Amino acid sequence: MRTAFISHPDCLLHEMASYHPECPARLSAINDELLASGLMRAMERIEPHDIPLASMEQLERVHSPEYIASLAAKVPSTGIVHLDPDTSMNRYSWNAALRAAGAVVMATDLVIGGRMTNAFCSVRPPGHHAERSRAMGFCLINNVAAGVAHALEAHALERVAVVDFDVHHGNGTEDIFRNDERVMMVSIFQHPFYPYSGISGRSERMVNIPLAADSGGEVFRSAVNRFWLPSLEKFKPQMLFISAGFDAHRDDDLASLNLVEGDYAWVTRQIMQVASVWAGDRIISTLEGGYDLRALGRSVAAHVKALCGAAVSD
């Protein structure tokens, strides 16, 4: 099992405000935990100078040209510009967003090309709330969507699945792929909760499972077993992408689900089993939410340890 770790210093330069929970310290907390646990040595770390910026062609597969041009034009020379009450940019944000999407595209090439079995992209800003023509929810570019579209268009895959276990519904990913029969999305999310979507428009390819506040691991695992796994087995994906948000952790104050590290390890193994049967083990995981820094570091470590094929206790 060869697991790539992909991150870039550009992603540390994006800041939305000194108080904002989606902060550079998130990546530092992940890096520190992976180093302290020895997991960094178990992965193949991609050198930052090898990680490209996403190209306009790659971005325009998932976002409108008008949106891309508008977003690039709003980058401030100093200070912060607000795109909505939760989402803003500084002078480095656009470059960070291009690097984050470029990392997922690169990971896609590495895994499909057989150089890596799977990959974890420790990047920010996150992406799963970014719709085709709208930034929101801390997200500018939909990173996971850029990777999925690259697998479909550049590598001619016919069936790709997105697994989203962030505490918030991935409305942007659904917006981009709702009408694309080549893509399945399975997700859980707290409901009712931001962005107050994911209930209407559910289908055989948009398997969105709402969870009530205070739901824990037992409810989560039941939803995966009852809904995700049968749907994925029927779809037979040739590759899986994970929107890996860790804000459903019980210690994360921005939401009210009660998952723990063992739940993230468990679901990762379920995804890996699906990938082993249908997708040649091919998985790309990219960071979404997770705002309690200690819980985030531990949860990513459990997720990555499973991706590396190591035994993890539940």
Secondary structure, 3 states (H helix, E strand, C coil): CCEEEECCCHHHHCCCCCCCCCCCHHHHHHHHHHHHHCHHHHCEECCHHHCCCCCHHHHHCCCCHHHHHHHHHCCCCCCCEECCCCCEECCCHHHHHHHHHHHHHHHHHHHHCCCCCEEEECCCCCCCCCECCECECCECCCHHHHHHHHHHHCCCCCCEEEEECCCCCCHHHHHHHCCCCCEEEEEEEECCCCCCCCCCCCCCCEEEEEECCCCEHHHHHHHHHHHHHHHHHHHCCCEEEEEECCCCECCCCCCCCEECHHHHHHHHHHHHHHHHHHCCCCEEEEECCCCCHHHHHHHHHHHHHHHCCCCCCC
